[in-house]
Amino acid sequence: MLKERVIYGTLGFAAAVAVILQGSIALSIAIFALVVMSLFEMYKSTGLLKKYKELTAMGFIFACAAMIFLLNAAVKGEINYRVFSQGVLQATLAFGFVLMLFMIFMHEKVHFSTVSMLFLETVYITVTFAHIILISGEDNGKFTVWLVFFGAWGADTFAYFAGKIFGRHKLIEKVSPKKTVEGALGGIFGDIIVYAVYGIILSKNHIGVNYINLVVSGALAAAVSQIGDLIMSCIKRENHIKDYGDIIPGHGGILDRFDSVLTVAPLIFYLNIYLPSVFIK
């Protein structure tokens, strides 16, 4: 299990590197694919795909529309927060309104709890993933976007090994029995080291770095990363499943591998605005 986890984790990271180096358009296409696959896993895991095909179809339409909108912006070189907030916000409001119409006209079958769950699942996955595309469109995006994956997967890796070696006290046992306080602290410490090393590499390549902001960002990314993991663990517990899928040996499904990325991506985007750590000289 550990061998598979390391091998496929390394291959996954190599694939991420290859895509990111190709630029915003390639990254937008990759995120588009991840959003669709993640929604499929989520809808299937929570039972929506089987019972509410019309509603899940609307979810896929919303997600595809949002991703096509951002892909078009990437092609035109116009990815920015203003474009995102206008286009995606309008689509989100329209999506919510359409779901309410389903509730009205199909009320015997479709209840408020159902449309609420589908709305939250769809918007959470689509909008958080979309922040990766947003980051890539920033002036320092080709450097800052790495902080998302370093923050998410670095914390996961360090937390895993720290928990294995030092783990004694359970973190939140009812949600994730294997996670420990020591593992969580190891994830935070590990991310700080990863971010600091990345900062040194950038500095040597004449990229401006604010190390205080970078270290703070690393600690926050690790904490938020583990929250993202726990969010998805809660959903798995409620639906009595071990993994969201089996597409990635040793890791499970797309959501099992990207659960922490979903929370780290928005964090890095907004930290880049309010607590920037990487500058183009």
N, C-alpha and C positions, 0 to 999 in steps of 0.2 A: 504493500500500500504506500509506504513512504517512498520507495523507489519510483513507483508510477507518479506519485505526486510531484517529485522533484523533476523527473524527465519531462512530463507534460506541462509542468509549470514553467520550466525553462524554454520549452518550445513555444508556449503561449507568449511569453515575454519577448522572445525573438520575433514572433509574428507581429506583436505590437510595435516593436522597434522599426521593423520594415515598413509598416503602414504609416507610422508617424513621420518617418523620414521622407515619405512621398509627398507630404504636404496636406493642406486642408481638404482638398477634394477627395483624395483617397481616404483620409480619416473620416470624412462625412459619410462616405459610402459604407465604410466598415461599421460606423456607429448605427447607421440605418439598419444594417443587417442584424446587429446585436439587439437593437430595440425590438424588431419583429420577432426574433427568436426568444427573447426574454419575455415578451408579452404572451407568446404561445405557451411557454413553460408556466407562467403565473396563472393564466386562465385555466390551464389544464389542472394545475395543482389545487386550485381553489374550487374546482368543479364548475366554473362558469362556461368553459368551452363546450362541455357536453350538454348542459341544461339551457343555456341562453345563447344560441348561435347568432341570433340577430344582434344582440347587444355586443358580443365580442367582435362581430364584424364591424360595428360602428367604432369600437376601440381601435381595431387595426386601421380603419380608414383615417381616424384622427391622427394616429401615430405616423402613418405614411405621409399624410398631408403635411404635418409638421416637419418631418425629415426632408421631404422634397423641397419645402420652402427653404430650409437651411442649406440643403445641397445647392440649390439655385443661387443662394447668396454667396456660397463658397466659390462657385464657378465665376460669379461676377466680381469676386473679391470684396464683397460688401457685408461680411459677417461682423456685426456689432450688437451691443446690448439693446440699442434703440430699435433696430430692425427685429431682433428676437422678441423683445417685450411686446411690440405691436402685433406682429404676426402670430406668435405662439399664444399670447394672451387672448387674442380674438378667437383663435381656433379652440382654445380651452373653454371659453364661455359658450361658444356654439355647441361644442361637444356635450357640455353639461346640460344645456337646454334641450338638445335632442334626446338625451337619456331620460329627462323628465317627461318628455312627450311619450316615450315608450311606457313609462310608468302610468301615465294617465290612460292611454288607450289599451294597455294590456295589463291592467291592474290586478286581475285575478291571478296572473302568473308572475308579473314583474312588480316587486315591492321596492320601497325606498331603500331598504337595507341592501338590496341587490344592486341597484344603480349606484348607490354610494360606494360600495366595495369596488365595483368595476371602474368607476370614475377615479377613485384614489389609486388603484393599482396602475391604471393606464397613464395617468398624469405623472405619478411618481416616477415610473420607469422612463417614460418618454422625456420629460423635462429635465430630470437629473442627468441622463445620458447626453442630452442636447448641450449641456454646459461644457462638455469636452470640446464640441465643435466651436462653441463661443470662445473658449480659451485659445484655440488654435488661430482664431481670427485677430487676436490682440497683436500689438507690435512686437511684444516679447513672447508671443504664444508658442513659437517653436521650441522655446526653452522652458516656459512655465508649464506646458502640458505634461512634461515628464513628472512634475511634482504630484500629479494626480495618481499615476501608476506607482511611483516610488512610495507615495504616502499610503496607498491602499495595500499593495502587495508586500511592501517592506514591513509594514506593521503586522500583516498576517503571518509572514515568515518568521519574524523575530518572536512574535507572541507564541507561535506554535512550538518553537524550540525552547524558549524560556519556560513555557508551561510544562514541557516534557521533562526538563532538567530540574527546575526549581519549584514547580507547581505544588502548592500545599493547600491553599485556601480557595474554595470555589468562588467564582465571580457572581453569576446569577444561575444557580444550578437548575432551576425549573425551566429556564429558557435554553441554556446551552450547558449541559452537564460537564463537558470536558474543559471549559474555559476557567482559568484561574486568575486570581488577582496578580500573582507573580507574572503570569503570561501577559496580562494586559500592560503591566509596567514595563516588561521586556519589549513589548511592541512599541511603546512610546519612546523608550530609550533607543531602540534600534532605528526608528524613523529619524530621530534627531541626528544620529550618526550618518545615516544615508543622505539626509539633506545637507549636512555639513560637508560631506565628501563631494557631493554634487556641486555645491557652492565653490569649493576649491577648484574643481575641474573647470567650471565656468570662468572663474577669475583668471586662471592660467590661459584661457582662450579670449581674454580681454572683454569679458562680459561683466557688467557691474553687478555686485552682490551686496545686499545688506544682511550680514550674518545674524544679527539679532532677530530681525524679522524672519529670516529663514529658519532659525532654530525654533522660534515660537510657532511658525507654520508647521514644522515637522511634528511638534508635540500635539498641536491641535488636529492635524491630519490623522495621526495615529489614534487619538481618542475618538474622533468622528468615524474613522474607518471601522473601529470595533463596534460602534453603535449601529452602523449600517449592517454589519454581520448579524448582530443581535436582532435587528428588525426582521430580517429574513428568517432567522431561526424561530422567532415567535410565530410567523406565518406557517412555517413547516410543522411546528408543534401542534398548532390548531387544526391542521389538515392531516396530521398523522403520517407524514412522509419523511424520509431520511434525506433525500436530495430532490432538487427540482428537475433533474434529468440525468442522463448518463453519457452525454456527448463528449465530455472531457474525462478520460480515465484518471482515477485518483482524485478527482475534484467534484464530479457530478455534472450538473448542467451549467448553462451560461450564467444563471443567477447565482449559483453557488460560487462561481469564480469572480463575478463582478458585483456581488452584493455590497462590498465595501467601497467600490469605485463609485457607486451611485450616490453615496453621501459625501465622498471626498471631492468629487468634481465641482459641485456648487461651492463648497468651502474654498477651494483653491481659486475659483473665479473671483469670489468676493474679497478674499484676502489680497488678490492681485490689485484690487481697487483701493482697499482701505489700509492694507499692510503690505505693500509691494516689497518683494525681496530680490527680484531679478530685473536689471535695467540694461537697455541697449545704450552703449556709450556713443 
